[in-house]
Each structure stands twice: as structure tokens, then as C-alpha cells.
Amino acid sequence: MKISRRSFIKTGALASGGILITPSHLSNIQAKNNLSGSGPVVLTTWDFGYTANAKTIELIKEGKNSLDAIEAGIRIVENDPSISSVGYGGLPDEDGIVTLDASVMDWNGNAGSVAALEGIKNPFSVAKLVMQKTKHVMLAGNGAKKFALENGFKEENLLTDEAKKIWLEWKQKYPHGQNRIDPNIHHDTIGMIAIDKNNNMSGGVSTSGLAFKIHGRVGDSPIIGAAMFVDNEVGGAVATGNGEFMMKTLGAFLIVEKMREGFSPQQACEFAVERAHKHAKNRLNEGIQVCYLALNKNGEHGAFSLVDGFQYALTTSKESKVYKSDYLVK
């Protein structure tokens, strides 16, 4: 049985044992799960991260490095047509075109990303190849697609019947306007950070971006330091939500730097959300959301969002659960 993020909120639990934690209990639960020295750990945005984490931790236990394990976990979400915010099945832009963004960083500080990629189902894997096979960090648009095809990827139609139906309904709702963003449609990027058996950290994000955006819009996901940043000496952070606000504040990089200064992952996430709030506070009625996850090299994690509704999955070698984060605007 596949459980969507919205149905998870309604039920409050996953059949496999994940639980929804109320904000009043969050700090205690996080402290309990700061399993320093406990070995591999995987931290991922949203409830669909639970399934992605299971694959990632399985591969880490088998001896795979954090980068390859993250790739396998993220591909599960990218390939799931029932998830309307990532990969195949993602909601299109205002022209009905699905465009994908992704980025990756490894423990050596290497980075790769793709932006506005069309017709390729697994943008994270393309971003990984950009990092490994070129001297560049980012490829975009037709160039990213050309690179993917040259490296064995196949062009596919990413617009599912369900996504097309939702797009057509949106067009009827806003027949005379462009870039009308529906606040009821969530934009749930997958962001994942993992530490492997060698205590090496990698991070990655993948998304179909803001639904019904202007064609050519690129969000925070392929911007190194905005949606994701990893420093193997300190830790890493990933973001989800309305990417413009992460880009304006380079939130993931900010979180890692605050951890370098001695902030806990929780404190660093709260600091970054408060910074984003300065830019978003006059637009909260538009459904703006900013969410961060952070993981330091001791295995301690943090999670915080601008408004209510953010969940994340935490998996270690001992347990795996889905939690609800605390938030700023009560």
C-alpha cells in the first residue's frame, strides 16, 4: 500500500512503524535519536523518504558508499508516478512541460547538478555524472539533455495522465493569467543526507519544481548551497519548499556554516528558517513554506520549517521512523 504525504498526515502513522510526532514532543524525540557513534544514518525530507531511506540504508549496510546509496534511494522516488513533485509524474510548468532539477555533493566536496532537464526520468543520476565525468558543476536545459542521452539515458514522456489532468484543471481555473501558483498544491522536493560505514557523508536533492511555473524557471534544487550542501568535516543540510527563499538566503550553506561555528543541527535549522522568514513573512498567505533538515558528523540531526506540515524520515541501522518537525509561525 502506497501512502501519500497527505494521507499520512490524516492517519498519523505508517503501517510499518513510523510515527507522527507532535511539535511539543519533537525536541525530546530528536535528542533520543541523536545516535552519536551509532553508525550509518540517513535523513530525508517528507514521508516518502521512509521508503527511500530503506533502500539507502540497505545498500550502506552492504558496504556501498553514501553517494551510491543515496542515488538508489532517490531513484525510487523519482520513478514513482504517484509522487507529483519529483521525477516521473511530477506536475508540469504552465506550458504542460515537465522540467526536472537535481544536485549532488560527495564527501570530497565534489558537486554536480542539472537544471530544467526535460524528458529524462532520473535527473539525480545525470547530476552525479556531471560531477564525475565533467569539469563542470551544472548543466542546464538542452545541454543537460544532450549530455544525458550521450551517457546512455533514454528520452521518455514524463507527463503522466494524472499530472496532465491536474494541469488542464489549473488552466481552466486561470485561463487568462500566467504563473498563477495554487497554494493548495505542495512542492515536495526529496532531499537526502547520509553517512556511510566509513563516516563519509553525501547529499542530494531531486524535484520537478514549482507546479505551473513559468517555462524555464529554475528553483533552489540545482543550486549548490541553496537546497543542499555537504562538508564532510562538519555535516550537511537539505531543503524543501518554495525554492526562491532558499536561493535568496543560501540556506543549506548557511546551516552548515552555523554548525561549523558550534550550533547544533536543530539550532542551525531554526536560524536558517528565521533568516528566510524575513523574506517570506509578507507572503505567508500565498502558502509559502521553507523547510530544512541538517545532520552533523556525530549523527545528530535537526529539522525545522516556516509553517506547520513538514515531515521527514530518519533511519539508522537500528530503526526507521517518520517525524513531524517543529515550525516557526504558530
Secondary structure, 3 states (H helix, E strand, C coil): CCCCHHHHHHHCECCCCCECCCHHHHHHHHHHCCCCCCCCEEEEECCCHHHHHHHHHHHHHCCCCHHHHHHHHHHHHHCCCCCCCCCCCCCCCCCCCCEEEEEEECCCCCEEEEEEEECCCCHHHHHHHHHHHCCCCEEEHHHHHHHHHHCCCCCCCCCCHHHHHHHHHHHHHCCCCCCCCCCCCCCCCEEEEEECCCCCEEEEEEECCCCCCCCCCCCCCCCECCCEEEECCCEEEEEEECHHHHHHHCHHHHHHHHHHCCCCHHHHHHHHHHHHHHHHHHHHHHCCCEEEEEEECCCCEEEEECCCCCEEEEEECCCEEEEECEECCC
